[in-house]
Structure formats: C-alpha cells, structure tokens
C-alpha cells in the first residue's frame, strides 16, 4: 500500500478517535453525566409555592385627604338621591364618614356609611338603583331602627315645646347613633339607669313629649367652653340638620367669620352672615 493510501486509511481513524475523546472529556468535565441528566429529568418538577401579594402601601395624609373629599362628594350624591326618591324616605337613616382625613388611621382613607332602616320592605330596590359613586368599594351599609325623617320630626316636636318645659336644657340629633338626645336638669325625682333617665319617672306631659323610642333622655347642665375654631372642623346649625366642613377664618363686616362652601349654607337653610352654628365635636 502506498504512503498516500496509508495516510488516507489512518487519518479517518485518528480523527474519529479524537472526536470521541473530546466528547468524553466534555461530558466528564463540563456537563453532568448522561445518567445524571436522565435522573434529573425523571425526577418530579419542584412545586412552586405562590407568594402572598405585597401589602397595599399605606396612603399618606395627602392621599387620604383626597379620598375623604371624594367620599364627601359621594355622600352628596346619595343625599340628592334620597331627596328625589321620596318613596324611600322611610328607609333612609343618614350618612356619615367613618373617619375623616387627618386621623391616625390612613390605611383606608375613610369609609362612607349609609344608614338604612332594617326590615324595610323595599330595601333591595334601593340598593339596586343607588347612584354611581367614585368609591363604591368604600360604601358600608349600616342597619338602623329609625329613619332620618323620624328623628327630625322628634327633634322639632321637642324643640318647639321647650318653652313649656323648664326642665329641658338641650335637644340634638345624634345621627351616628340613630337617636335624638334630650338633656334635662338634674333632679332627685328622676330614676337613672345606665346613665339614661327612665321616662316613667318624668312628669306626665314631659314623658309624653319624649315617649318615642328614638328619644334618649339624660340629665345634666349646659356648660359653656371656649373652643378654637379651626378649618376642617365639622359644624352644623342648631336645627340639627346636615353638617359642613369649615374652610378658613376671614374678616367680614368688621367681624371675624369662617368661610365655607356655598352649598353648606343652602343645605342648612341659612343665609350669608348667619351665626347660629353649633360645633359637632366629641370631647374625650
């Protein structure tokens, strides 16, 4: 066999051997063995445990204030709805914000609470046609015993008869607690139970006046206390009607006054310059 023929027969064999060695070396040094790879694919896939969603960031005071402002507008929309839908007046208890902007709890920015009279036969009809709200997910339904109209009727009946009952000191609508509160002068004749005057111990004419179950009678005297008037406070007129948020102090006709939104005056049935506001604030 010639030299050329020998080279031709040897080179393919050497080339094949080199390739085989490279493959073996590569498998041995760079990649896991074939058996190991087979075992890897034969093993069950790892189970992925879903991670809980990240907690919603707590909105700051500025964002909470924006939410509270939007909730006030939602409240106005609901008030307009019940003013127009007269057939539902007996079902409407009232509306209030669960907490206002600036409170320590800014996690939700506030809840708008709609009070509806429990066991009202058309309550499902009301819920089906409520107006569109900016934050419907923040609306909470609270079931109460008395309608706002009934509370107002009791308030006015007692207020108008106050002159005939010197024991009376004050009367107010406590909308959040869905009741009318009457304050009478202390007397040893009253029987007190859990801080509430038993109506049966009152003079007959006064007991008749406050007989409605929506009326709660307590004893005490009116104490005057100077209070700083600040923007953002919630105030109402003495009729116990709707409340409004004050704006800021101004000087009007040489008198210091508080500037507020125009709709607050009209909603309270008042005129510009009226000064018969009574602040709604709980002192703790």
LOTOR-448170 format. One record per residue (C-alpha): x, y, z. Coordinates in Angstrom, 3 decimals, always signed. Layout:
REM LOTOR-448170
<atom px="X" py="Y" pz="Z"/>
...
This chain:
REM LOTOR-448170
<atom px="+0.000" py="+0.000" pz="+0.000"/>
<atom px="+1.408" py="+3.396" pz="-0.900"/>
<atom px="+2.095" py="+6.286" pz="+1.501"/>
<atom px="-0.899" py="+8.240" pz="+0.293"/>
<atom px="-3.203" py="+5.244" pz="+0.781"/>
<atom px="-1.874" py="+4.677" pz="+4.306"/>
<atom px="-2.496" py="+8.280" pz="+5.277"/>
<atom px="-5.968" py="+8.047" pz="+3.857"/>
<atom px="-6.774" py="+4.988" pz="+5.991"/>
<atom px="-5.114" py="+6.222" pz="+9.206"/>
<atom px="-6.430" py="+9.820" pz="+9.276"/>
<atom px="-10.103" py="+8.914" pz="+9.475"/>
<atom px="-9.407" py="+6.555" pz="+12.363"/>
<atom px="-7.385" py="+9.159" pz="+14.261"/>
<atom px="-9.998" py="+11.826" pz="+13.566"/>
<atom px="-12.782" py="+9.601" pz="+14.894"/>
<atom px="-10.737" py="+8.763" pz="+17.991"/>
<atom px="-10.061" py="+12.446" pz="+18.663"/>
<atom px="-13.699" py="+13.379" pz="+18.357"/>
<atom px="-14.673" py="+10.536" pz="+20.714"/>
<atom px="-12.097" py="+11.675" pz="+23.265"/>
<atom px="-13.310" py="+15.271" pz="+23.024"/>
<atom px="-16.879" py="+14.161" pz="+23.616"/>
<atom px="-15.876" py="+12.028" pz="+26.611"/>
<atom px="-13.733" py="+14.796" pz="+28.038"/>
<atom px="-16.526" py="+17.320" pz="+27.519"/>
<atom px="-19.120" py="+15.095" pz="+29.134"/>
<atom px="-16.826" py="+14.312" pz="+32.031"/>
<atom px="-15.560" py="+17.816" pz="+32.768"/>
<atom px="-18.121" py="+20.317" pz="+31.583"/>
<atom px="-21.564" py="+18.653" pz="+31.795"/>
<atom px="-23.119" py="+16.159" pz="+34.207"/>
<atom px="-23.035" py="+12.537" pz="+33.089"/>
<atom px="-25.694" py="+11.125" pz="+30.845"/>
<atom px="-27.095" py="+9.034" pz="+33.737"/>
<atom px="-27.217" py="+12.103" pz="+35.940"/>
<atom px="-29.080" py="+14.114" pz="+33.337"/>
<atom px="-31.571" py="+11.267" pz="+32.857"/>
<atom px="-32.140" py="+11.137" pz="+36.600"/>
<atom px="-32.664" py="+14.900" pz="+36.640"/>
<atom px="-35.430" py="+14.780" pz="+34.039"/>
<atom px="-37.037" py="+11.708" pz="+35.602"/>
<atom px="-37.418" py="+13.458" pz="+38.991"/>
<atom px="-40.677" py="+15.351" pz="+39.648"/>
<atom px="-40.687" py="+19.061" pz="+38.995"/>
<atom px="-40.373" py="+21.185" pz="+42.135"/>
<atom px="-43.636" py="+22.588" pz="+43.488"/>
<atom px="-43.785" py="+26.385" pz="+43.360"/>
<atom px="-45.483" py="+27.913" pz="+46.396"/>
<atom px="-47.376" py="+31.083" pz="+45.414"/>
<atom px="-46.211" py="+34.106" pz="+47.370"/>
<atom px="-48.822" py="+36.309" pz="+49.052"/>
<atom px="-49.354" py="+39.677" pz="+47.358"/>
<atom px="-47.403" py="+42.557" pz="+48.711"/>
<atom px="-49.370" py="+44.612" pz="+51.252"/>
<atom px="-51.052" py="+47.723" pz="+49.920"/>
<atom px="-48.932" py="+50.740" pz="+50.818"/>
<atom px="-50.462" py="+52.952" pz="+53.468"/>
<atom px="-51.551" py="+56.175" pz="+51.758"/>
<atom px="-50.159" py="+59.330" pz="+53.258"/>
<atom px="-52.238" py="+62.149" pz="+54.701"/>
<atom px="-52.434" py="+63.924" pz="+51.352"/>
<atom px="-53.846" py="+60.882" pz="+49.569"/>
<atom px="-56.217" py="+60.190" pz="+52.468"/>
<atom px="-57.478" py="+63.770" pz="+52.244"/>
<atom px="-58.205" py="+63.324" pz="+48.535"/>
<atom px="-60.121" py="+60.131" pz="+49.269"/>
<atom px="-62.105" py="+61.808" pz="+52.046"/>
<atom px="-63.003" py="+64.688" pz="+49.715"/>
<atom px="-64.221" py="+62.232" pz="+47.077"/>
<atom px="-66.256" py="+60.413" pz="+49.736"/>
<atom px="-67.925" py="+63.684" pz="+50.705"/>
<atom px="-68.972" py="+64.090" pz="+47.080"/>
<atom px="-70.278" py="+60.528" pz="+47.094"/>
<atom px="-72.245" py="+61.434" pz="+50.205"/>
<atom px="-73.722" py="+64.449" pz="+48.422"/>
<atom px="-74.776" py="+62.177" pz="+45.554"/>
<atom px="-76.545" py="+59.841" pz="+47.971"/>
<atom px="-78.274" py="+62.748" pz="+49.723"/>
<atom px="-79.514" py="+64.043" pz="+46.378"/>
<atom px="-80.787" py="+60.567" pz="+45.551"/>
<atom px="-82.876" py="+60.253" pz="+48.713"/>
<atom px="-84.178" py="+63.812" pz="+48.403"/>
<atom px="-85.540" py="+62.989" pz="+44.961"/>
<atom px="-86.736" py="+59.439" pz="+45.692"/>
<atom px="-89.445" py="+60.391" pz="+48.171"/>
<atom px="-90.827" py="+56.863" pz="+48.333"/>
<atom px="-87.640" py="+55.780" pz="+50.106"/>
<atom px="-87.657" py="+58.474" pz="+52.825"/>
<atom px="-88.840" py="+55.980" pz="+55.422"/>
<atom px="-85.809" py="+53.784" pz="+54.689"/>
<atom px="-83.090" py="+56.457" pz="+54.857"/>
<atom px="-81.418" py="+56.817" pz="+58.236"/>
<atom px="-78.490" py="+59.088" pz="+57.400"/>
<atom px="-74.937" py="+59.299" pz="+56.069"/>
<atom px="-71.623" py="+59.870" pz="+57.796"/>
<atom px="-67.902" py="+59.345" pz="+57.249"/>
<atom px="-66.435" py="+56.618" pz="+59.407"/>
<atom px="-63.307" py="+58.679" pz="+59.908"/>
<atom px="-62.123" py="+61.882" pz="+58.350"/>
<atom px="-58.851" py="+62.678" pz="+56.649"/>
<atom px="-56.099" py="+63.508" pz="+59.066"/>
<atom px="-56.983" py="+60.783" pz="+61.541"/>
<atom px="-54.365" py="+58.317" pz="+62.675"/>
<atom px="-55.820" py="+55.554" pz="+60.534"/>
<atom px="-54.935" py="+56.435" pz="+56.954"/>
<atom px="-54.893" py="+52.855" pz="+55.706"/>
<atom px="-58.294" py="+53.177" pz="+54.044"/>
<atom px="-58.686" py="+56.926" pz="+53.791"/>
<atom px="-62.225" py="+56.710" pz="+55.114"/>
<atom px="-65.500" py="+54.825" pz="+54.745"/>
<atom px="-68.823" py="+56.301" pz="+53.715"/>
<atom px="-71.580" py="+54.835" pz="+55.884"/>
<atom px="-75.132" py="+54.745" pz="+54.562"/>
<atom px="-77.738" py="+54.060" pz="+57.237"/>
<atom px="-80.814" py="+52.150" pz="+56.109"/>
<atom px="-83.774" py="+51.154" pz="+58.248"/>
<atom px="-83.726" py="+47.431" pz="+58.891"/>
<atom px="-86.649" py="+45.303" pz="+57.712"/>
<atom px="-87.734" py="+47.966" pz="+55.217"/>
<atom px="-89.650" py="+46.056" pz="+52.542"/>
<atom px="-88.137" py="+47.877" pz="+49.539"/>
<atom px="-84.529" py="+47.911" pz="+50.671"/>
<atom px="-83.411" py="+45.684" pz="+47.784"/>
<atom px="-84.957" py="+48.144" pz="+45.340"/>
<atom px="-82.880" py="+50.928" pz="+46.894"/>
<atom px="-79.597" py="+49.039" pz="+46.679"/>
<atom px="-80.268" py="+48.230" pz="+43.034"/>
<atom px="-80.699" py="+51.851" pz="+41.921"/>
<atom px="-78.206" py="+53.759" pz="+44.054"/>
<atom px="-76.295" py="+56.408" pz="+42.057"/>
<atom px="-72.800" py="+55.766" pz="+40.711"/>
<atom px="-70.120" py="+56.575" pz="+43.266"/>
<atom px="-66.436" py="+57.448" pz="+42.952"/>
<atom px="-65.545" py="+54.842" pz="+45.580"/>
<atom px="-68.323" py="+52.247" pz="+45.683"/>
<atom px="-65.985" py="+49.796" pz="+47.425"/>
<atom px="-65.791" py="+52.212" pz="+50.360"/>
<atom px="-69.546" py="+52.334" pz="+50.907"/>
<atom px="-70.712" py="+50.491" pz="+54.019"/>
<atom px="-74.374" py="+49.786" pz="+54.789"/>
<atom px="-75.388" py="+50.181" pz="+58.424"/>
<atom px="-78.791" py="+48.945" pz="+59.551"/>
<atom px="-80.630" py="+51.214" pz="+61.987"/>
<atom px="-84.017" py="+51.357" pz="+63.677"/>
<atom px="-85.229" py="+54.845" pz="+62.740"/>
<atom px="-85.326" py="+56.956" pz="+59.609"/>
<atom px="-83.709" py="+60.369" pz="+59.486"/>
<atom px="-87.135" py="+61.866" pz="+58.847"/>
<atom px="-88.479" py="+60.352" pz="+62.055"/>
<atom px="-85.526" py="+61.717" pz="+64.041"/>
<atom px="-86.110" py="+65.174" pz="+62.568"/>
<atom px="-89.815" py="+65.056" pz="+63.463"/>
<atom px="-88.996" py="+64.196" pz="+67.071"/>
<atom px="-86.335" py="+66.891" pz="+67.229"/>
<atom px="-88.698" py="+69.612" pz="+66.071"/>
<atom px="-91.580" py="+68.443" pz="+68.243"/>
<atom px="-89.401" py="+68.644" pz="+71.360"/>
<atom px="-87.708" py="+71.902" pz="+70.328"/>
<atom px="-90.990" py="+73.654" pz="+69.655"/>
<atom px="-92.352" py="+72.595" pz="+73.051"/>
<atom px="-89.226" py="+73.555" pz="+75.017"/>
<atom px="-90.751" py="+76.778" pz="+76.347"/>
<atom px="-93.455" py="+74.762" pz="+78.144"/>
<atom px="-90.914" py="+72.521" pz="+79.876"/>
<atom px="-88.382" py="+74.394" pz="+82.010"/>
<atom px="-86.614" py="+71.116" pz="+82.805"/>
<atom px="-85.356" py="+70.902" pz="+79.231"/>
<atom px="-81.788" py="+72.009" pz="+78.677"/>
<atom px="-80.950" py="+70.821" pz="+75.172"/>
<atom px="-82.051" py="+68.577" pz="+72.329"/>
<atom px="-79.955" py="+67.252" pz="+69.457"/>
<atom px="-79.976" py="+64.620" pz="+66.742"/>
<atom px="-77.218" py="+62.066" pz="+67.235"/>
<atom px="-77.147" py="+60.813" pz="+63.675"/>
<atom px="-74.302" py="+58.367" pz="+64.077"/>
<atom px="-76.114" py="+56.584" pz="+66.912"/>
<atom px="-79.503" py="+56.987" pz="+65.205"/>
<atom px="-81.262" py="+58.707" pz="+68.089"/>
<atom px="-82.468" py="+62.034" pz="+69.474"/>
<atom px="-80.802" py="+63.049" pz="+72.731"/>
<atom px="-82.597" py="+65.238" pz="+75.256"/>
<atom px="-80.824" py="+66.851" pz="+78.200"/>
<atom px="-82.892" py="+67.765" pz="+81.260"/>
<atom px="-81.931" py="+69.447" pz="+84.522"/>
<atom px="-80.787" py="+67.074" pz="+87.295"/>
<atom px="-83.404" py="+66.131" pz="+89.878"/>
<atom px="-83.730" py="+63.601" pz="+92.668"/>
<atom px="-87.114" py="+62.694" pz="+91.179"/>
<atom px="-85.574" py="+61.075" pz="+88.104"/>
<atom px="-84.702" py="+57.408" pz="+88.092"/>
<atom px="-81.426" py="+56.801" pz="+86.273"/>
<atom px="-80.427" py="+53.509" pz="+84.656"/>
<atom px="-77.082" py="+53.189" pz="+82.862"/>
<atom px="-76.858" py="+56.963" pz="+82.548"/>
<atom px="-80.306" py="+57.239" pz="+80.926"/>
<atom px="-83.327" py="+58.807" pz="+82.613"/>
<atom px="-86.289" py="+56.470" pz="+82.855"/>
<atom px="-89.140" py="+58.219" pz="+81.068"/>
<atom px="-91.721" py="+56.833" pz="+83.502"/>
<atom px="-90.165" py="+58.956" pz="+86.269"/>
<atom px="-90.734" py="+62.202" pz="+84.355"/>
<atom px="-93.811" py="+64.430" pz="+84.685"/>
<atom px="-96.618" py="+63.096" pz="+82.523"/>
<atom px="-96.562" py="+65.878" pz="+79.955"/>
<atom px="-92.794" py="+65.669" pz="+79.528"/>
<atom px="-92.877" py="+61.874" pz="+79.421"/>
<atom px="-95.440" py="+62.064" pz="+76.630"/>
<atom px="-93.288" py="+64.535" pz="+74.715"/>
<atom px="-90.222" py="+62.244" pz="+74.768"/>
<atom px="-92.108" py="+58.933" pz="+74.593"/>
<atom px="-90.888" py="+57.932" pz="+71.125"/>
<atom px="-88.301" py="+55.102" pz="+71.346"/>
<atom px="-85.911" py="+57.109" pz="+69.182"/>
<atom px="-85.541" py="+59.658" pz="+72.022"/>
<atom px="-82.957" py="+59.164" pz="+74.785"/>
<atom px="-83.164" py="+61.347" pz="+77.903"/>
<atom px="-80.119" py="+62.223" pz="+80.033"/>
<atom px="-79.674" py="+64.660" pz="+82.890"/>
<atom px="-77.125" py="+67.453" pz="+83.086"/>
<atom px="-76.484" py="+71.142" pz="+82.646"/>
<atom px="-75.097" py="+73.090" pz="+79.703"/>
<atom px="-71.504" py="+74.125" pz="+80.283"/>
<atom px="-70.028" py="+76.800" pz="+78.074"/>
<atom px="-66.472" py="+76.191" pz="+76.989"/>
<atom px="-64.444" py="+78.376" pz="+74.619"/>
<atom px="-63.410" py="+76.331" pz="+71.617"/>
<atom px="-60.867" py="+77.276" pz="+68.989"/>
<atom px="-62.490" py="+77.425" pz="+65.566"/>
<atom px="-60.281" py="+75.745" pz="+63.009"/>
<atom px="-60.529" py="+74.952" pz="+59.340"/>
<atom px="-61.574" py="+71.358" pz="+58.793"/>
<atom px="-63.913" py="+71.211" pz="+61.799"/>
<atom px="-67.361" py="+69.757" pz="+61.216"/>
<atom px="-70.155" py="+72.143" pz="+62.194"/>
<atom px="-73.941" py="+72.242" pz="+61.991"/>
<atom px="-76.658" py="+74.782" pz="+62.639"/>
<atom px="-78.793" py="+74.496" pz="+65.747"/>
<atom px="-81.627" py="+72.812" pz="+63.848"/>
<atom px="-79.680" py="+69.562" pz="+63.963"/>
<atom px="-79.601" py="+69.423" pz="+60.184"/>
<atom px="-76.777" py="+68.442" pz="+57.859"/>
<atom px="-73.215" py="+69.340" pz="+58.764"/>
<atom px="-70.488" py="+71.072" pz="+56.833"/>
<atom px="-66.713" py="+71.377" pz="+56.954"/>
<atom px="-65.346" py="+74.833" pz="+57.760"/>
<atom px="-62.803" py="+76.464" pz="+55.493"/>
<atom px="-60.689" py="+79.273" pz="+56.978"/>
<atom px="-61.094" py="+82.453" pz="+59.016"/>
<atom px="-61.877" py="+85.775" pz="+57.337"/>
<atom px="-62.894" py="+89.263" pz="+58.450"/>
<atom px="-66.397" py="+90.088" pz="+57.205"/>
<atom px="-68.128" py="+93.390" pz="+58.034"/>
<atom px="-65.587" py="+94.052" pz="+60.795"/>
<atom px="-66.403" py="+90.661" pz="+62.269"/>
<atom px="-64.258" py="+87.541" pz="+62.174"/>
<atom px="-66.104" py="+84.760" pz="+60.367"/>
<atom px="-65.459" py="+81.373" pz="+58.799"/>
<atom px="-65.510" py="+80.914" pz="+55.049"/>
<atom px="-67.090" py="+77.707" pz="+53.794"/>
<atom px="-68.625" py="+76.294" pz="+50.641"/>
<atom px="-71.819" py="+77.851" pz="+49.315"/>
<atom px="-73.716" py="+74.581" pz="+49.324"/>
<atom px="-73.211" py="+74.364" pz="+53.102"/>
<atom px="-75.304" py="+77.492" pz="+53.611"/>
<atom px="-78.120" py="+76.372" pz="+51.328"/>
<atom px="-78.158" py="+72.831" pz="+52.735"/>
<atom px="-78.578" py="+74.242" pz="+56.229"/>
<atom px="-81.355" py="+76.614" pz="+55.160"/>
<atom px="-79.276" py="+79.616" pz="+56.141"/>
<atom px="-78.276" py="+82.966" pz="+54.701"/>
<atom px="-74.876" py="+84.597" pz="+54.420"/>
<atom px="-73.919" py="+86.212" pz="+57.704"/>
<atom px="-75.900" py="+83.823" pz="+59.918"/>
<atom px="-74.004" py="+82.948" pz="+63.076"/>
<atom px="-76.075" py="+80.169" pz="+64.595"/>
<atom px="-73.590" py="+77.367" pz="+64.179"/>
<atom px="-73.067" py="+74.720" pz="+66.817"/>
<atom px="-69.937" py="+72.621" pz="+66.512"/>
<atom px="-70.360" py="+68.856" pz="+66.406"/>
<atom px="-67.322" py="+67.585" pz="+68.274"/>
<atom px="-66.843" py="+64.816" pz="+70.789"/>
<atom px="-64.563" py="+65.775" pz="+73.674"/>
<atom px="-62.739" py="+62.751" pz="+75.078"/>
